[in-house]
């Protein structure tokens, strides 16, 4: 029977976990602090240790590190309510088998323990301390998967494909993969394929010799040479021409190339991270992207969720961007009211995180008071259409319903019916200049019904 140790200063967490694990046949021992667990290690050894990160005294990360140094074969599962990339990486860097973000599903916790007791070694990553600056934050399950992927790839040099819509933070993920890799001390070079004219892209990537073409007045090193020993990030790889795809494939295979107009063979050691907002599988099927190049780049794939799919992260991201905007402009930080925050969480965010960052800059400049109400939000967030543009209200309603479901809201129908009726009443009364009987006729109600609705909906 496997012996599981739980270390957490929250007695309710210890009780719930212990109960679930015992029900699955595990022996459980729990501790309220890391010091007690370390003392117990002098006379006993667990099969798996589960620990919270932040506790009084010795932290869970320090406990995990000491456990890894003394008993490297014992898996450690780190639990944390601080769901950002640094927490995930710190967990792995301390020697953890896996990390478990709070609040967690008990079935998931039990499955993780079962995996830990299997006779195989868990993933290990770099021994260095994590950077103090938080790079990427997110509580959504999809973001937790991204953090896990970055943590597991921290010792790797393999190529990675990062997929996601524009504005989801693909370059941030690429930068994090580089900064937490063995190549961190070497260059990180990024190039947006779509931003460079096709006739110049070959020279940008591979460089050129003096006189190679009109305007080539001096030798120039390309991005591959600039990134030698480090990481090259190819953003919007789906925009690359067929001819350059062929040359890129050869370079990835041979790690050698000629500059444009050159005769000397250049050797490089470069890790390639590629990103796209296109469906590359479909492009491969349609013959627009080489299948062999796709598989060469897509060794590991990381999918970034759209912001509307991680609405629970809007409060965290908004707070960060509002603070950054305030620091940048040297003004007091604006604070979103609960109503404004709910409205932002329900918004569709077609421009994703980049759009949210820009909106926070707009709020910092344009909102009249430090406390930002719904009325202070820009029209695009409030769903007001551009002048002269027709509104497909059924499509808009469908989006609102989906957004409410995405953020886990209950009793959606009741809430939307109230908002719908309130809007009807206000518009009808405005149209009739406040004449209730005429407004009731326009809506197909009797006057008494309209009066009752006004009272129920608290409309003056």
Buried (B, 14 or more C-beta within 10 A) or exposed (E): EBBBBBBBBBEEBBEBBBEBBEEBEBBBBBBBBBBEBBEBBEEEBBBBBBBBBEBEEBBBBBBBBBBBEEBEEBBBBBBBBBBBBBBBBBBBBBBBBBBBBBEBEBEEBBEBBBBBBEEEEBBBBBEEEBBEEEBBBBBBBBBBBBBBBBBBBBBBEEBBBBBBBEBBBBBBBBBBBBBBBEBBEBBBBBBEBEEBEEEEBBBBBBBBBEEBEEEBEEBBEBBBBBBBEBBBBBBBBBBBEEEBBEBBBEBBEEEEBBBBBBEEEBEBEBBBBBBBBBEBEEBBEEEEBBEEBBEBBBEBEBEBBBBBBBBBBBBBBBBBBBBBBBEEEEEEEBBBBEEBBBBBBBBBBEBBBBBBBBBBBBBBEEBEEEEBBBEBBEEBBEBEEEEEEEEEEEEEEEBBBEBBEBBEBEEEEEEBEEEEBBEBBBEBBEEBEEEBEBBBBBBEBEEEEBEEBBEEEEEE
